[in-house]
């Protein structure tokens, strides 16, 4: 990893681009269903988890479009529907839908999350929320 070292009392200005972070992205995508208008995310990494989350959104009639590193999600026509078990079980982050569905519909039915098997990772804080 490269470093940027700043030495010395001079005012900084300019812009930098920060690449998308997987862990942030997979949490923000389910949160988009809480919006009443389309949501746009920039610097989204092109990873399988993003595409699986898009399949889950589609099952609820939520449209999404991924072009380059920009993901646009339109939840305006969302319907309450069973989430596809195969997609839910393909990624750990699917449990983020629990809170979003509860916020949107006041109830949620979600299969157990899947993902990699690197050991137990509690989700109790999501359930408490």
The first five atom37 places (N, CA, C, CB, O) and aatype in JSON, in Angstrom:
{
  "aatype": [20, 20, 20, 20, 20, 20, 20, 20, 20, 20, 20, 20, 20, 20, 20, 20, 20, 20, 20, 20, 20, 20, 20, 20, 20, 20, 20, 20, 20, 20, 20, 20, 20, 20, 20, 20, 20, 20, 20, 20, 20, 20, 20, 20, 20, 20, 20, 20, 20, 20, 20, 20, 20, 20, 20, 20, 20, 20, 20, 20, 20, 20, 20, 20, 20, 20, 20, 20, 20, 20, 20, 20, 20, 20, 20, 20, 20, 20, 20, 20, 20, 20, 20, 20, 20, 20, 20, 20, 20, 20, 20, 20, 20, 20, 20, 20, 20, 20, 20, 20, 20, 20, 20, 20, 20, 20, 20, 20, 20, 20, 20, 20, 20, 20, 20, 20, 20, 20, 20, 20, 20, 20, 20, 20, 20, 20, 20, 20, 20],
  "atom_mask": [
    [1, 1, 1, 1, 1],
    [1, 1, 1, 1, 1],
    [1, 1, 1, 1, 1],
    [1, 1, 1, 1, 1],
    [1, 1, 1, 1, 1],
    [1, 1, 1, 1, 1],
    [1, 1, 1, 1, 1],
    [1, 1, 1, 1, 1],
    [1, 1, 1, 1, 1],
    [1, 1, 1, 1, 1],
    [1, 1, 1, 1, 1],
    [1, 1, 1, 1, 1],
    [1, 1, 1, 1, 1],
    [1, 1, 1, 1, 1],
    [1, 1, 1, 1, 1],
    [1, 1, 1, 1, 1],
    [1, 1, 1, 1, 1],
    [1, 1, 1, 1, 1],
    [1, 1, 1, 1, 1],
    [1, 1, 1, 1, 1],
    [1, 1, 1, 1, 1],
    [1, 1, 1, 1, 1],
    [1, 1, 1, 1, 1],
    [1, 1, 1, 1, 1],
    [1, 1, 1, 1, 1],
    [1, 1, 1, 1, 1],
    [1, 1, 1, 1, 1],
    [1, 1, 1, 1, 1],
    [1, 1, 1, 1, 1],
    [1, 1, 1, 1, 1],
    [1, 1, 1, 1, 1],
    [1, 1, 1, 1, 1],
    [1, 1, 1, 1, 1],
    [1, 1, 1, 1, 1],
    [1, 1, 1, 1, 1],
    [1, 1, 1, 1, 1],
    [1, 1, 1, 1, 1],
    [1, 1, 1, 1, 1],
    [1, 1, 1, 1, 1],
    [1, 1, 1, 1, 1],
    [1, 1, 1, 1, 1],
    [1, 1, 1, 1, 1],
    [1, 1, 1, 1, 1],
    [1, 1, 1, 1, 1],
    [1, 1, 1, 1, 1],
    [1, 1, 1, 1, 1],
    [1, 1, 1, 1, 1],
    [1, 1, 1, 1, 1],
    [1, 1, 1, 1, 1],
    [1, 1, 1, 1, 1],
    [1, 1, 1, 1, 1],
    [1, 1, 1, 1, 1],
    [1, 1, 1, 1, 1],
    [1, 1, 1, 1, 1],
    [1, 1, 1, 1, 1],
    [1, 1, 1, 1, 1],
    [1, 1, 1, 1, 1],
    [1, 1, 1, 1, 1],
    [1, 1, 1, 1, 1],
    [1, 1, 1, 1, 1],
    [1, 1, 1, 1, 1],
    [1, 1, 1, 1, 1],
    [1, 1, 1, 1, 1],
    [1, 1, 1, 1, 1],
    [1, 1, 1, 1, 1],
    [1, 1, 1, 1, 1],
    [1, 1, 1, 1, 1],
    [1, 1, 1, 1, 1],
    [1, 1, 1, 1, 1],
    [1, 1, 1, 1, 1],
    [1, 1, 1, 1, 1],
    [1, 1, 1, 1, 1],
    [1, 1, 1, 1, 1],
    [1, 1, 1, 1, 1],
    [1, 1, 1, 1, 1],
    [1, 1, 1, 1, 1],
    [1, 1, 1, 1, 1],
    [1, 1, 1, 1, 1],
    [1, 1, 1, 1, 1],
    [1, 1, 1, 1, 1],
    [1, 1, 1, 1, 1],
    [1, 1, 1, 1, 1],
    [1, 1, 1, 1, 1],
    [1, 1, 1, 1, 1],
    [1, 1, 1, 1, 1],
    [1, 1, 1, 1, 1],
    [1, 1, 1, 1, 1],
    [1, 1, 1, 1, 1],
    [1, 1, 1, 1, 1],
    [1, 1, 1, 1, 1],
    [1, 1, 1, 1, 1],
    [1, 1, 1, 1, 1],
    [1, 1, 1, 1, 1],
    [1, 1, 1, 1, 1],
    [1, 1, 1, 1, 1],
    [1, 1, 1, 1, 1],
    [1, 1, 1, 1, 1],
    [1, 1, 1, 1, 1],
    [1, 1, 1, 1, 1],
    [1, 1, 1, 1, 1],
    [1, 1, 1, 1, 1],
    [1, 1, 1, 1, 1],
    [1, 1, 1, 1, 1],
    [1, 1, 1, 1, 1],
    [1, 1, 1, 1, 1],
    [1, 1, 1, 1, 1],
    [1, 1, 1, 1, 1],
    [1, 1, 1, 1, 1],
    [1, 1, 1, 1, 1],
    [1, 1, 1, 1, 1],
    [1, 1, 1, 1, 1],
    [1, 1, 1, 1, 1],
    [1, 1, 1, 1, 1],
    [1, 1, 1, 1, 1],
    [1, 1, 1, 1, 1],
    [1, 1, 1, 1, 1],
    [1, 1, 1, 1, 1],
    [1, 1, 1, 1, 1],
    [1, 1, 1, 1, 1],
    [1, 1, 1, 1, 1],
    [1, 1, 1, 1, 1],
    [1, 1, 1, 1, 1],
    [1, 1, 1, 1, 1],
    [1, 1, 1, 1, 1],
    [1, 1, 1, 1, 1],
    [1, 1, 1, 1, 1],
    [1, 1, 1, 1, 1],
    [1, 1, 1, 1, 1],
    [1, 1, 1, 1, 1]
  ],
  "atom_positions": [
    [[0.84, -1.17, 0.0], [0.0, 0.0, 0.0], [0.89, 1.24, 0.0], [-0.96, 0.0, 1.21], [1.84, 1.32, 0.77]],
    [[0.58, 2.19, -0.86], [1.38, 3.41, -0.91], [0.92, 4.38, 0.16], [1.28, 4.06, -2.31], [-0.2, 4.29, 0.68]],
    [[1.81, 5.31, 0.48], [1.52, 6.3, 1.53], [1.62, 7.69, 0.95], [2.49, 6.14, 2.73], [2.38, 7.95, 0.01]],
    [[0.85, 8.57, 1.52], [0.94, 9.98, 1.2], [1.39, 10.68, 2.47], [-0.44, 10.56, 0.67], [0.64, 10.75, 3.45]],
    [[2.61, 11.18, 2.46], [3.17, 11.83, 3.65], [3.17, 13.33, 3.43], [4.62, 11.31, 3.95], [3.7, 13.83, 2.44]],
    [[2.56, 14.03, 4.36], [2.46, 15.49, 4.27], [3.33, 16.07, 5.37], [0.97, 15.98, 4.39], [3.15, 15.78, 6.55]],
    [[4.27, 16.9, 4.97], [5.2, 17.48, 5.94], [5.19, 18.98, 5.79], [6.63, 16.92, 5.75], [5.65, 19.53, 4.79]],
    [[4.68, 19.62, 6.75], [4.94, 21.02, 6.83], [3.88, 22.05, 6.72], [5.79, 21.29, 5.94], [3.87, 22.51, 5.58]],
    [[3.09, 22.51, 7.43], [2.32, 23.73, 7.56], [1.8, 24.4, 6.31], [3.12, 24.66, 8.24], [1.47, 25.59, 6.37]],
    [[1.69, 23.73, 5.2], [1.15, 24.36, 3.99], [-0.28, 23.87, 3.78], [2.04, 24.05, 2.74], [-0.59, 22.69, 3.98]],
    [[-1.12, 24.8, 3.39], [-2.52, 24.45, 3.14], [-2.61, 23.5, 1.94], [-3.37, 25.74, 2.9], [-1.95, 23.71, 0.92]],
    [[-3.42, 22.47, 2.09], [-3.63, 21.51, 1.02], [-4.91, 21.82, 0.27], [-3.66, 20.08, 1.57], [-5.89, 22.29, 0.86]],
    [[-4.91, 21.57, -1.01], [-6.13, 21.7, -1.79], [-6.06, 20.71, -2.94], [-6.33, 23.15, -2.32], [-4.98, 20.23, -3.3]],
    [[-7.2, 20.41, -3.51], [-7.25, 19.48, -4.62], [-8.29, 18.4, -4.39], [-5.9, 18.87, -4.86], [-9.08, 18.48, -3.46]],
    [[-8.26, 17.41, -5.24], [-9.22, 16.32, -5.15], [-8.5, 14.99, -5.25], [-10.29, 16.44, -6.26], [-7.45, 14.88, -5.88]],
    [[-9.07, 14.0, -4.62], [-8.59, 12.64, -4.78], [-9.8, 11.74, -5.02], [-7.76, 12.16, -3.53], [-10.9, 12.05, -4.57]],
    [[-9.59, 10.67, -5.71], [-10.65, 9.68, -5.9], [-10.36, 8.49, -5.02], [-10.76, 9.24, -7.4], [-9.25, 7.95, -5.01]],
    [[-11.35, 8.1, -4.27], [-11.21, 6.96, -3.38], [-12.0, 5.81, -3.97], [-11.68, 7.29, -1.94], [-13.19, 5.96, -4.28]],
    [[-11.37, 4.67, -4.14], [-12.03, 3.51, -4.7], [-13.15, 3.01, -3.8], [-11.04, 2.41, -4.94], [-13.14, 3.23, -2.59]],
    [[-14.1, 2.34, -4.41], [-15.23, 1.79, -3.66], [-14.79, 0.7, -2.7], [-16.28, 1.26, -4.59], [-13.86, -0.05, -2.98]],
    [[-15.46, 0.63, -1.59], [-15.15, -0.38, -0.58], [-16.28, -1.41, -0.54], [-14.96, 0.27, 0.82], [-17.45, -1.05, -0.42]],
    [[-15.91, -2.67, -0.65], [-16.9, -3.74, -0.68], [-17.82, -3.7, 0.53], [-16.22, -5.09, -0.76], [-19.04, -3.76, 0.38]],
    [[-17.26, -3.6, 1.72], [-18.07, -3.68, 2.92], [-19.07, -2.53, 3.03], [-17.19, -3.7, 4.15], [-20.17, -2.72, 3.54]],
    [[-18.7, -1.37, 2.57], [-19.64, -0.24, 2.57], [-20.71, -0.44, 1.52], [-18.89, 1.08, 2.33], [-21.89, -0.21, 1.77]],
    [[-20.3, -0.86, 0.35], [-21.24, -1.02, -0.76], [-22.33, -2.03, -0.44], [-20.49, -1.44, -2.01], [-23.5, -1.76, -0.67]],
    [[-21.95, -3.18, 0.09], [-22.95, -4.22, 0.34], [-23.9, -3.84, 1.47], [-22.26, -5.54, 0.67], [-24.98, -4.43, 1.59]],
    [[-23.54, -2.88, 2.29], [-24.46, -2.37, 3.32], [-25.37, -1.29, 2.76], [-23.67, -1.83, 4.51], [-26.53, -1.19, 3.15]],
    [[-24.85, -0.48, 1.85], [-25.63, 0.64, 1.31], [-26.68, 0.19, 0.31], [-24.71, 1.63, 0.66], [-27.74, 0.82, 0.22]],
    [[-26.42, -0.86, -0.44], [-27.38, -1.31, -1.45], [-28.72, -1.68, -0.82], [-26.82, -2.51, -2.23], [-29.75, -1.18, -1.28]],
    [[-28.77, -2.53, 0.21], [-30.06, -2.81, 0.83], [-30.71, -1.56, 1.44], [-29.9, -3.86, 1.92], [-31.94, -1.43, 1.43]],
    [[-29.91, -0.64, 1.95], [-30.46, 0.59, 2.54], [-31.19, 1.44, 1.51], [-29.35, 1.4, 3.19], [-32.06, 2.23, 1.86]],
    [[-30.84, 1.28, 0.24], [-31.46, 2.08, -0.82], [-32.96, 1.82, -0.94], [-30.79, 1.79, -2.15], [-33.69, 2.67, -1.46]],
    [[-33.44, 0.67, -0.47], [-34.88, 0.4, -0.58], [-35.69, 1.26, 0.37], [-35.16, -1.08, -0.31], [-36.92, 1.29, 0.28]],
    [[-35.05, 1.95, 1.27], [-35.74, 2.86, 2.19], [-36.07, 4.2, 1.55], [-34.91, 3.07, 3.44], [-36.87, 4.97, 2.08]],
    [[-35.45, 4.49, 0.41], [-35.63, 5.78, -0.25], [-36.95, 5.82, -1.03], [-34.45, 6.07, -1.18], [-37.49, 4.79, -1.42]],
    [[-37.44, 7.04, -1.25], [-38.64, 7.25, -2.06], [-38.3, 7.68, -3.48], [-39.53, 8.29, -1.4], [-39.19, 7.81, -4.32]],
    [[-37.03, 7.9, -3.74], [-36.57, 8.34, -5.05], [-35.35, 7.5, -5.44], [-36.22, 9.87, -5.04], [-34.78, 6.81, -4.59]],
    [[-34.94, 7.56, -6.71], [-33.75, 6.81, -7.12], [-32.51, 7.23, -6.33], [-33.51, 6.99, -8.61], [-32.36, 8.38, -5.93]],
    [[-31.63, 6.26, -6.13], [-30.39, 6.45, -5.37], [-29.22, 6.13, -6.29], [-30.36, 5.56, -4.08], [-29.26, 5.14, -7.03]],
    [[-28.17, 6.95, -6.24], [-26.99, 6.72, -7.08], [-25.76, 6.55, -6.19], [-26.77, 7.91, -8.08], [-25.5, 7.34, -5.29]],
    [[-25.03, 5.48, -6.47], [-23.77, 5.23, -5.77], [-22.64, 5.28, -6.79], [-23.79, 3.85, -5.03], [-22.73, 4.67, -7.85]],
    [[-21.58, 6.02, -6.47], [-20.39, 6.09, -7.32], [-19.29, 5.24, -6.72], [-19.92, 7.56, -7.49], [-19.33, 4.9, -5.54]],
    [[-18.31, 4.89, -7.54], [-17.15, 4.1, -7.12], [-17.54, 2.74, -6.56], [-16.34, 4.87, -6.08], [-16.95, 2.26, -5.59]],
    [[-18.53, 2.12, -7.17], [-18.99, 0.8, -6.74], [-18.08, -0.26, -7.37], [-20.49, 0.57, -7.13], [-17.89, -0.26, -8.58]],
    [[-17.53, -1.15, -6.56], [-16.68, -2.2, -7.13], [-17.52, -3.22, -7.91], [-15.89, -2.91, -6.02], [-18.62, -3.57, -7.5]],
    [[-16.99, -3.68, -9.02], [-17.68, -4.67, -9.86], [-17.36, -6.06, -9.32], [-17.26, -4.55, -11.37], [-16.45, -6.74, -9.8]],
    [[-18.13, -6.47, -8.32], [-17.91, -7.75, -7.65], [-19.2, -8.56, -7.66], [-17.39, -7.55, -6.2], [-20.29, -8.01, -7.84]],
    [[-19.07, -9.86, -7.48], [-20.22, -10.75, -7.52], [-21.28, -10.38, -6.49], [-19.77, -12.18, -7.29], [-22.47, -10.47, -6.78]],
    [[-20.88, -9.95, -5.3], [-21.85, -9.57, -4.27], [-22.78, -8.46, -4.76], [-21.12, -9.11, -3.0], [-23.98, -8.49, -4.47]],
    [[-22.26, -7.49, -5.47], [-23.09, -6.4, -6.0], [-24.13, -6.96, -6.96], [-22.21, -5.33, -6.7], [-25.3, -6.58, -6.89]],
    [[-23.72, -7.85, -7.84], [-24.65, -8.42, -8.82], [-25.7, -9.3, -8.13], [-23.89, -9.24, -9.87], [-26.86, -9.31, -8.54]],
    [[-25.31, -10.03, -7.11], [-26.28, -10.83, -6.36], [-27.27, -9.94, -5.62], [-25.56, -11.75, -5.36], [-28.46, -10.26, -5.56]],
    [[-26.81, -8.84, -5.06], [-27.72, -7.9, -4.41], [-28.69, -7.29, -5.41], [-26.92, -6.79, -3.7], [-29.84, -7.03, -5.08]],
    [[-28.22, -7.06, -6.64], [-29.1, -6.55, -7.68], [-30.2, -7.56, -8.02], [-28.3, -6.2, -8.94], [-31.33, -7.17, -8.29]],
    [[-29.87, -8.85, -8.01], [-30.89, -9.89, -8.23], [-31.94, -9.87, -7.13], [-30.23, -11.28, -8.32], [-33.13, -10.03, -7.38]],
    [[-31.49, -9.68, -5.91], [-32.42, -9.61, -4.78], [-33.33, -8.4, -4.94], [-31.65, -9.55, -3.43], [-34.53, -8.49, -4.71]],
    [[-32.76, -7.26, -5.32], [-33.57, -6.07, -5.56], [-34.62, -6.31, -6.64], [-32.67, -4.89, -5.95], [-35.77, -5.91, -6.5]],
    [[-34.21, -6.97, -7.71], [-35.12, -7.25, -8.82], [-36.31, -8.08, -8.36], [-34.38, -7.99, -9.95], [-37.43, -7.89, -8.85]],
    [[-36.1, -9.0, -7.42], [-37.2, -9.84, -6.93], [-38.26, -9.01, -6.21], [-36.65, -10.92, -6.0], [-39.39, -9.47, -6.04]],
    [[-37.91, -7.8, -5.79], [-38.85, -6.9, -5.12], [-39.33, -5.79, -6.06], [-38.21, -6.28, -3.87], [-39.9, -4.79, -5.62]],
    [[-39.09, -5.97, -7.36], [-39.48, -5.0, -8.37], [-38.73, -3.67, -8.22], [-40.97, -4.75, -8.3], [-39.25, -2.61, -8.58]],
    [[-37.53, -3.74, -7.7], [-36.66, -2.56, -7.59], [-35.7, -2.6, -8.77], [-35.87, -2.53, -6.21], [-34.95, -3.57, -8.94]],
    [[-35.72, -1.57, -9.59], [-34.83, -1.56, -10.74], [-33.44, -1.06, -10.33], [-35.41, -0.67, -11.87], [-33.3, -0.22, -9.45]],
    [[-32.45, -1.61, -10.99], [-31.07, -1.19, -10.74], [-30.29, -1.26, -12.03], [-30.4, -2.06, -9.64], [-30.55, -2.11, -12.89]],
    [[-29.33, -0.37, -12.16], [-28.49, -0.32, -13.35], [-27.05, -0.06, -12.91], [-28.97, 0.78, -14.36], [-26.79, 0.84, -12.11]],
    [[-26.14, -0.87, -13.43], [-24.73, -0.77, -13.08], [-23.95, -0.47, -14.34], [-24.22, -2.09, -12.4], [-23.81, -1.33, -15.22]],
    [[-23.43, 0.76, -14.45], [-22.65, 1.18, -15.61], [-21.32, 1.72, -15.12], [-23.4, 2.24, -16.46], [-21.27, 2.66, -14.33]],
    [[-20.24, 1.11, -15.6], [-18.92, 1.53, -15.13], [-18.81, 1.25, -13.65], [-18.67, 3.02, -15.43], [-18.89, 0.1, -13.23]],
    [[-18.63, 2.3, -12.87], [-18.58, 2.12, -11.42], [-19.75, 2.84, -10.73], [-17.25, 2.65, -10.86], [-19.7, 3.13, -9.54]],
    [[-20.8, 3.11, -11.52], [-21.98, 3.81, -10.99], [-23.16, 2.85, -10.92], [-22.33, 5.04, -11.86], [-23.53, 2.22, -11.91]],
    [[-23.74, 2.74, -9.74], [-24.92, 1.9, -9.52], [-26.09, 2.81, -9.18], [-24.68, 0.84, -8.39], [-26.03, 3.59, -8.22]],
    [[-27.15, 2.71, -9.98], [-28.37, 3.47, -9.72], [-29.47, 2.5, -9.34], [-28.78, 4.33, -10.96], [-29.7, 1.51, -10.03]],
    [[-30.14, 2.78, -8.24], [-31.2, 1.92, -7.72], [-32.47, 2.77, -7.63], [-30.82, 1.3, -6.33], [-32.46, 3.85, -7.05]],
    [[-33.56, 2.25, -8.2], [-34.84, 2.96, -8.16], [-35.86, 2.12, -7.4], [-35.35, 3.29, -9.6], [-36.42, 1.18, -7.97]],
    [[-36.12, 2.45, -6.14], [-37.04, 1.66, -5.33], [-38.49, 2.15, -5.38], [-36.58, 1.66, -3.91], [-39.32, 1.71, -4.58]],
    [[-38.81, 3.05, -6.31], [-40.14, 3.67, -6.3], [-41.27, 2.68, -6.56], [-40.2, 4.76, -7.32], [-42.4, 2.94, -6.17]],
    [[-41.0, 1.55, -7.2], [-42.03, 0.55, -7.49], [-41.86, -0.71, -6.65], [-42.02, 0.19, -8.96], [-42.33, -1.78, -7.04]],
    [[-41.21, -0.6, -5.52], [-40.92, -1.77, -4.69], [-42.21, -2.45, -4.23], [-40.08, -1.36, -3.46], [-43.21, -1.8, -3.92]],
    [[-42.16, -3.78, -4.21], [-43.26, -4.58, -3.67], [-42.68, -5.55, -2.66], [-44.03, -5.34, -4.81], [-41.53, -5.98, -2.77]],
    [[-43.48, -5.88, -1.67], [-43.06, -6.87, -0.69], [-43.14, -8.24, -1.36], [-43.94, -6.82, 0.61], [-44.19, -8.61, -1.87]],
    [[-42.05, -8.97, -1.37], [-41.99, -10.26, -2.05], [-40.97, -11.15, -1.36], [-41.64, -10.09, -3.55], [-40.05, -10.67, -0.72]],
    [[-41.15, -12.47, -1.5], [-40.13, -13.38, -0.96], [-38.8, -13.14, -1.66], [-40.57, -14.86, -1.11], [-38.75, -13.0, -2.88]],
    [[-37.74, -13.09, -0.89], [-36.42, -12.88, -1.48], [-35.88, -14.21, -1.98], [-35.45, -12.24, -0.46], [-36.07, -15.24, -1.33]],
    [[-35.2, -14.2, -3.12], [-34.7, -15.45, -3.7], [-33.66, -16.12, -2.81], [-34.11, -15.19, -5.08], [-32.59, -15.56, -2.54]],
    [[-33.98, -17.3, -2.37], [-33.14, -18.03, -1.41], [-31.72, -18.23, -1.94], [-33.76, -19.37, -1.08], [-30.75, -18.1, -1.2]],
    [[-31.6, -18.56, -3.23], [-30.27, -18.83, -3.8], [-29.38, -17.59, -3.71], [-30.4, -19.28, -5.27], [-28.21, -17.69, -3.34]],
    [[-29.93, -16.43, -4.04], [-29.14, -15.19, -3.98], [-28.83, -14.81, -2.53], [-29.9, -14.04, -4.67], [-27.72, -14.36, -2.23]],
    [[-29.8, -14.99, -1.64], [-29.59, -14.67, -0.22], [-28.46, -15.53, 0.34], [-30.89, -14.89, 0.59], [-27.6, -15.04, 1.07]],
    [[-28.49, -16.82, 0.0], [-27.49, -17.74, 0.55], [-26.13, -17.61, -0.11], [-27.98, -19.15, 0.4], [-25.16, -18.22, 0.34]],
    [[-26.04, -16.81, -1.17], [-24.76, -16.67, -1.86], [-23.86, -15.61, -1.23], [-25.0, -16.31, -3.31], [-22.68, -15.53, -1.57]],
    [[-24.4, -14.81, -0.3], [-23.55, -13.78, 0.29], [-23.93, -13.51, 1.73], [-23.65, -12.5, -0.52], [-25.1, -13.6, 2.12]],
    [[-22.94, -13.2, 2.5], [-23.12, -12.94, 3.93], [-23.92, -11.65, 4.17], [-21.76, -12.86, 4.62], [-24.72, -11.58, 5.1]],
    [[-23.7, -10.67, 3.35], [-24.28, -9.35, 3.57], [-25.78, -9.29, 3.34], [-23.62, -8.35, 2.67], [-26.39, -8.24, 3.52]],
    [[-26.39, -10.4, 2.96], [-27.84, -10.38, 2.71], [-28.62, -10.04, 3.97], [-28.29, -11.72, 2.17], [-29.77, -9.6, 3.87]],
    [[-28.04, -10.24, 5.15], [-28.77, -9.92, 6.38], [-29.04, -8.43, 6.52], [-27.99, -10.42, 7.59], [-29.87, -8.03, 7.33]],
    [[-28.35, -7.59, 5.74], [-28.65, -6.16, 5.77], [-30.08, -5.87, 5.31], [-27.66, -5.4, 4.89], [-30.64, -4.83, 5.64]],
    [[-30.66, -6.79, 4.55], [-32.03, -6.59, 4.1], [-33.02, -6.65, 5.26], [-32.4, -7.63, 3.05], [-34.11, -6.09, 5.16]],
    [[-32.67, -7.33, 6.35], [-33.6, -7.43, 7.48], [-34.01, -6.04, 7.98], [-32.97, -8.23, 8.62], [-35.2, -5.74, 8.08]],
    [[-33.05, -5.22, 8.29], [-33.35, -3.89, 8.8], [-34.06, -3.02, 7.78], [-32.09, -3.21, 9.25], [-34.99, -2.29, 8.11]],
    [[-33.62, -3.11, 6.53], [-34.23, -2.29, 5.48], [-35.68, -2.71, 5.23], [-33.43, -2.41, 4.18], [-36.55, -1.86, 5.07]],
    [[-35.94, -4.02, 5.21], [-37.31, -4.5, 5.01], [-38.2, -4.14, 6.19], [-37.32, -6.02, 4.79], [-39.35, -3.76, 6.01]],
    [[-37.66, -4.25, 7.4], [-38.43, -3.85, 8.58], [-38.78, -2.36, 8.52], [-37.65, -4.17, 9.87], [-39.89, -1.96, 8.87]],
    [[-37.82, -1.56, 8.09], [-38.07, -0.13, 7.98], [-39.09, 0.21, 6.91], [-36.79, 0.59, 7.69], [-39.88, 1.14, 7.06]],
    [[-39.09, -0.55, 5.84], [-39.99, -0.27, 4.71], [-41.37, -0.87, 4.9], [-39.38, -0.78, 3.42], [-42.38, -0.22, 4.65]],
    [[-41.42, -2.14, 5.34], [-42.69, -2.88, 5.4], [-43.12, -3.27, 6.81], [-42.59, -4.11, 4.56], [-44.18, -3.87, 6.99]],
    [[-42.32, -2.94, 7.81], [-42.58, -3.29, 9.21], [-42.55, -4.8, 9.47], [-43.92, -2.73, 9.63], [-43.01, -5.26, 10.52]],
    [[-42.01, -5.56, 8.54], [-41.79, -6.99, 8.74], [-40.77, -7.47, 7.7], [-43.13, -7.79, 8.62], [-40.53, -6.82, 6.69]],
    [[-40.18, -8.63, 7.99], [-39.17, -9.18, 7.09], [-39.09, -10.69, 7.25], [-37.79, -8.54, 7.34], [-39.13, -11.21, 8.37]],
    [[-38.98, -11.37, 6.13], [-38.7, -12.8, 6.13], [-37.5, -12.99, 5.23], [-39.95, -13.66, 5.64], [-37.57, -12.78, 4.02]],
    [[-36.4, -13.39, 5.82], [-35.14, -13.52, 5.07], [-34.51, -14.85, 5.42], [-34.18, -12.34, 5.38], [-34.43, -15.22, 6.59]],
    [[-34.04, -15.58, 4.4], [-33.32, -16.84, 4.63], [-32.03, -16.57, 5.38], [-33.02, -17.56, 3.29], [-31.57, -15.43, 5.45]],
    [[-31.47, -17.61, 5.94], [-30.17, -17.47, 6.59], [-29.14, -17.02, 5.56], [-29.73, -18.79, 7.26], [-29.14, -17.51, 4.43]],
    [[-28.27, -16.09, 5.94], [-27.25, -15.63, 4.99], [-26.21, -16.71, 4.73], [-26.57, -14.37, 5.52], [-26.02, -17.63, 5.53]],
    [[-25.55, -16.57, 3.61], [-24.5, -17.52, 3.25], [-23.15, -16.84, 3.28], [-24.75, -18.12, 1.86], [-22.77, -16.22, 4.27]],
    [[-22.43, -16.99, 2.17], [-21.11, -16.37, 2.08], [-20.01, -17.34, 2.45], [-21.03, -15.16, 2.97], [-20.23, -18.55, 2.52]],
    [[-18.85, -16.8, 2.67], [-17.69, -17.63, 2.97], [-17.78, -18.2, 4.39], [-16.39, -16.83, 2.81], [-18.53, -17.69, 5.22]],
    [[-17.02, -19.22, 4.64], [-17.07, -19.89, 5.93], [-15.79, -19.59, 6.7], [-17.26, -21.42, 5.75], [-14.91, -20.45, 6.83]],
    [[-15.69, -18.36, 7.22], [-14.48, -17.99, 7.95], [-14.72, -17.94, 9.45], [-13.95, -16.65, 7.47], [-13.9, -17.42, 10.21]],
    [[-15.83, -18.48, 9.86], [-16.13, -18.51, 11.29], [-17.37, -17.72, 11.62], [-14.96, -18.0, 12.08], [-17.93, -17.03, 10.77]],
    [[-17.79, -17.8, 12.87], [-19.02, -17.12, 13.27], [-18.87, -15.6, 13.25], [-19.44, -17.57, 14.65], [-17.86, -15.05, 13.68]],
    [[-19.9, -14.96, 12.74], [-19.96, -13.5, 12.76], [-21.36, -13.13, 13.22], [-19.63, -12.88, 11.34], [-22.32, -13.32, 12.48]],
    [[-21.48, -12.62, 14.42], [-22.81, -12.36, 14.98], [-23.57, -11.28, 14.22], [-22.69, -11.97, 16.43], [-22.99, -10.34, 13.68]],
    [[-24.89, -11.44, 14.2], [-25.75, -10.43, 13.57], [-26.73, -9.86, 14.59], [-26.5, -11.04, 12.38], [-27.72, -9.22, 14.21]],
    [[-26.48, -10.09, 15.86], [-27.42, -9.67, 16.9], [-27.68, -8.17, 16.9], [-26.91, -10.09, 18.25], [-28.79, -7.74, 17.22]],
    [[-26.7, -7.36, 16.55], [-26.92, -5.91, 16.53], [-27.91, -5.52, 15.45], [-25.59, -5.18, 16.32], [-28.67, -4.56, 15.61]],
    [[-27.92, -6.25, 14.34], [-28.89, -5.98, 13.27], [-30.29, -6.36, 13.72], [-28.51, -6.74, 11.98], [-31.26, -5.67, 13.41]],
    [[-30.39, -7.45, 14.45], [-31.69, -7.89, 14.94], [-32.21, -6.91, 15.98], [-31.59, -9.31, 15.55], [-33.4, -6.6, 15.98]],
    [[-31.34, -6.41, 16.85], [-31.75, -5.43, 17.87], [-32.22, -4.12, 17.26], [-30.6, -5.16, 18.84], [-33.11, -3.46, 17.79]],
    [[-31.63, -3.74, 16.13], [-32.0, -2.48, 15.49], [-33.4, -2.56, 14.97], [-31.03, -2.12, 14.35], [-33.91, -1.6, 14.4]]
  ]
}
